[in-house]
Amino acid sequence: MDFIESKGKTVDEAVFSGLIKMDMSIDEVDIEILDEGSGLFKSARVRLTKKQDASVPGVIGDTSKKGEEKQRTEKQREEKQREEKQRAESKPRHVEAPRAKMYTEEQVPVPQAPKNDAEKFLLGLFSHMGISVALESFEEDGILKIDMSGRSMGMLIGRRGETLDALQYLTSLVLNNGKEAYTKVMIDTENYRRKREDTLKRLAARLADKVQKSGRRVVLEPMNPYERRILHSTLQDYSGVYTYSEGEDPFRSVVVALKDKDEKEESARE
């Protein structure tokens, strides 16, 4: 998507929520504050627009022309999708093609010999899903890391990485079932986790500056334990702020607050 409108209790929360939905970092978008929010029940609202290549200065007509071409392209794509849907619905429903013939050329699973139980589980799962995914696994610092590559990675990442986390959790259960020694598993694709970590670190730094200037704490959206640890670790050495978590999983959130006389009490609660 090229732009999105996002809401939050504060402008920063709205920006953060929009960045997550667009899967982009803050330096990849232009931010327009639509409503700073005020009062107890009014939310802040922002518009995030994906940055485009700079156009020739003063050529306003070019921008308009590109917009019209884009609209025509979108309409043509929608018409094509409707035609394909109508053709599919017009086919006799009692005629069911064999499963192997239902795959598109780019989805036909590529045979791959699994190197371990984790790969065996994932390859079997993807085969049932009808998608082609190549796996590369290796051990590093006592962690079994598995990197996935293919044409359907966006689907396997999911919203805010939820599908990726679910795959990682299920693989860990299968791999450690009935074993005394526990093996930690980390699954990634298209370097998503590193990009997500960089985005959270930049967000943490911005929120720390905001808290120090305003003196008011900031509560982020609920996150999983891995992402909360990134925020805590990033801000642990900041002299002016501290962090703690509140709430219960899966709705547990990180709070960034100004260091004051109540810091020890909050740390004790955490």
NORRACOR-V860847 format. One record per residue. N is the residue number from 1. RES is the residue in one small letter. SS is DSSP state (H for helix, E for strand, C for the rest). PSI is psi in degrees with one decimal (* if undefined). Layout:
BEGIN
N;RES;SS;PSI / N;RES;SS;PSI
END
This chain:
BEGIN
1;m;C;147.1 / 2;d;C;-25.1 / 3;f;E;163.0 / 4;i;E;146.5 / 5;e;E;133.2 / 6;s;E;149.5 / 7;k;E;158.5 / 8;g;E;169.3 / 9;k;C;-34.3 / 10;t;C;170.0 / 11;v;H;-41.7 / 12;d;H;-40.7 / 13;e;H;-39.9 / 14;a;H;-42.1 / 15;v;H;-45.6 / 16;f;H;-43.3 / 17;s;H;-41.7 / 18;g;H;-39.7 / 19;l;H;-40.2 / 20;i;H;-44.9 / 21;k;H;-35.8 / 22;m;H;-10.3 / 23;d;C;49.4 / 24;m;C;161.1 / 25;s;C;166.3 / 26;i;H;-25.2 / 27;d;H;0.9 / 28;e;H;1.5 / 29;v;E;157.7 / 30;d;E;137.8 / 31;i;E;126.9 / 32;e;E;118.8 / 33;i;E;113.4 / 34;l;E;-34.7 / 35;d;E;120.9 / 36;e;C;-13.7 / 37;g;C;138.5 / 38;s;C;154.3 / 39;g;C;-178.8 / 40;l;C;-31.6 / 41;f;C;0.1 / 42;k;C;125.7 / 43;s;C;152.0 / 44;a;E;148.2 / 45;r;E;131.8 / 46;v;E;158.9 / 47;r;E;124.7 / 48;l;E;126.0 / 49;t;E;127.9 / 50;k;E;130.5 / 51;k;C;134.1 / 52;q;C;164.2 / 53;d;C;140.1 / 54;a;C;132.4 / 55;s;C;170.9 / 56;v;C;126.9 / 57;p;C;136.4 / 58;g;C;-11.2 / 59;v;C;79.6 / 60;i;H;-34.9 / 61;g;H;-32.9 / 62;d;H;-42.9 / 63;t;H;-44.2 / 64;s;H;-41.5 / 65;k;H;-43.4 / 66;k;H;-38.6 / 67;g;H;-40.9 / 68;e;H;-41.3 / 69;e;H;-39.5 / 70;k;H;-41.5 / 71;q;H;-42.4 / 72;r;H;-40.7 / 73;t;H;-42.2 / 74;e;H;-40.7 / 75;k;H;-42.1 / 76;q;H;-40.2 / 77;r;H;-42.0 / 78;e;H;-41.1 / 79;e;H;-39.8 / 80;k;H;-41.0 / 81;q;H;-39.0 / 82;r;H;-41.0 / 83;e;H;-43.0 / 84;e;H;-38.0 / 85;k;H;-41.4 / 86;q;H;-41.3 / 87;r;H;-40.1 / 88;a;H;-39.7 / 89;e;H;-25.3 / 90;s;H;-13.2 / 91;k;C;147.1 / 92;p;C;125.0 / 93;r;C;-19.8 / 94;h;C;-12.6 / 95;v;C;111.6 / 96;e;C;116.9 / 97;a;C;151.9 / 98;p;C;148.0 / 99;r;H;-39.6 / 100;a;H;-30.8 / 101;k;H;-8.3 / 102;m;H;-14.0 / 103;y;C;144.8 / 104;t;C;168.4 / 105;e;H;-37.3 / 106;e;H;-10.5 / 107;q;H;-7.7 / 108;v;C;118.6 / 109;p;C;135.0 / 110;v;C;124.2 / 111;p;C;132.5 / 112;q;C;126.9 / 113;a;C;119.3 / 114;p;C;139.0 / 115;k;C;-15.3 / 116;n;C;177.2 / 117;d;H;-33.1 / 118;a;H;-46.5 / 119;e;H;-37.4 / 120;k;H;-43.9 / 121;f;H;-48.2 / 122;l;H;-42.7 / 123;l;H;-38.1 / 124;g;H;-39.4 / 125;l;H;-46.5 / 126;f;H;-31.8 / 127;s;H;-42.0 / 128;h;H;-30.7 / 129;m;H;-15.4 / 130;g;C;30.0 / 131;i;C;152.2 / 132;s;C;118.7 / 133;v;E;128.3 / 134;a;E;138.0 / 135;l;E;142.6 / 136;e;E;112.7 / 137;s;E;148.1 / 138;f;E;157.6 / 139;e;E;137.1 / 140;e;E;123.0 / 141;d;C;38.6 / 142;g;C;9.2 / 143;i;E;132.9 / 144;l;E;110.0 / 145;k;E;132.8 / 146;i;E;122.8 / 147;d;E;128.7 / 148;m;E;144.9 / 149;s;E;147.5 / 150;g;E;-165.5 / 151;r;C;-8.8 / 152;s;C;32.8 / 153;m;H;-30.7 / 154;g;H;-39.2 / 155;m;H;-35.6 / 156;l;H;-17.7 / 157;i;H;-49.4 / 158;g;C;-179.5 / 159;r;H;121.4 / 160;r;H;29.0 / 161;g;H;15.2 / 162;e;H;-40.4 / 163;t;H;-40.2 / 164;l;H;-42.2 / 165;d;H;-37.9 / 166;a;H;-41.8 / 167;l;H;-41.0 / 168;q;H;-41.8 / 169;y;H;-46.7 / 170;l;H;-40.8 / 171;t;H;-39.0 / 172;s;H;-40.7 / 173;l;H;-45.3 / 174;v;H;-44.0 / 175;l;H;-35.7 / 176;n;H;2.8 / 177;n;C;121.1 / 178;g;C;10.4 / 179;k;C;142.2 / 180;e;C;-44.1 / 181;a;C;126.4 / 182;y;C;132.9 / 183;t;C;121.4 / 184;k;E;138.5 / 185;v;E;137.4 / 186;m;E;120.5 / 187;i;E;135.8 / 188;d;E;161.6 / 189;t;E;140.9 / 190;e;C;31.1 / 191;n;C;31.7 / 192;y;H;-44.2 / 193;r;H;-36.5 / 194;r;H;-41.9 / 195;k;H;-42.4 / 196;r;H;-41.2 / 197;e;H;-43.2 / 198;d;H;-40.2 / 199;t;H;-42.9 / 200;l;H;-37.1 / 201;k;H;-42.8 / 202;r;H;-38.9 / 203;l;H;-42.6 / 204;a;H;-43.2 / 205;a;H;-41.5 / 206;r;H;-42.2 / 207;l;H;-34.9 / 208;a;H;-43.1 / 209;d;H;-40.4 / 210;k;H;-44.1 / 211;v;H;-40.4 / 212;q;H;-33.0 / 213;k;H;-39.8 / 214;s;H;-25.8 / 215;g;C;4.4 / 216;r;C;141.6 / 217;r;C;157.8 / 218;v;E;131.0 / 219;v;E;122.7 / 220;l;C;171.1 / 221;e;C;155.9 / 222;p;C;140.0 / 223;m;C;163.3 / 224;n;C;165.7 / 225;p;H;-38.3 / 226;y;H;-44.5 / 227;e;H;-34.6 / 228;r;H;-37.9 / 229;r;H;-35.2 / 230;i;H;-44.4 / 231;l;H;-45.1 / 232;h;H;-45.0 / 233;s;H;-38.7 / 234;t;H;-37.7 / 235;l;H;4.6 / 236;q;C;-25.5 / 237;d;C;3.8 / 238;y;C;131.1 / 239;s;C;-26.2 / 240;g;C;-13.9 / 241;v;E;166.5 / 242;y;E;165.8 / 243;t;E;153.4 / 244;y;E;167.8 / 245;s;E;150.1 / 246;e;E;155.9 / 247;g;C;176.9 / 248;e;C;143.6 / 249;d;C;141.3 / 250;p;C;19.0 / 251;f;C;25.0 / 252;r;C;133.3 / 253;s;E;154.7 / 254;v;E;138.0 / 255;v;E;130.6 / 256;v;E;121.2 / 257;a;E;160.5 / 258;l;E;136.8 / 259;k;C;128.0 / 260;d;C;-164.0 / 261;k;C;-18.5 / 262;d;C;3.7 / 263;e;H;-45.0 / 264;k;H;-37.0 / 265;e;H;-43.4 / 266;e;H;-40.1 / 267;s;H;-37.6 / 268;a;H;-39.8 / 269;r;H;-40.3 / 270;e;C;*
END
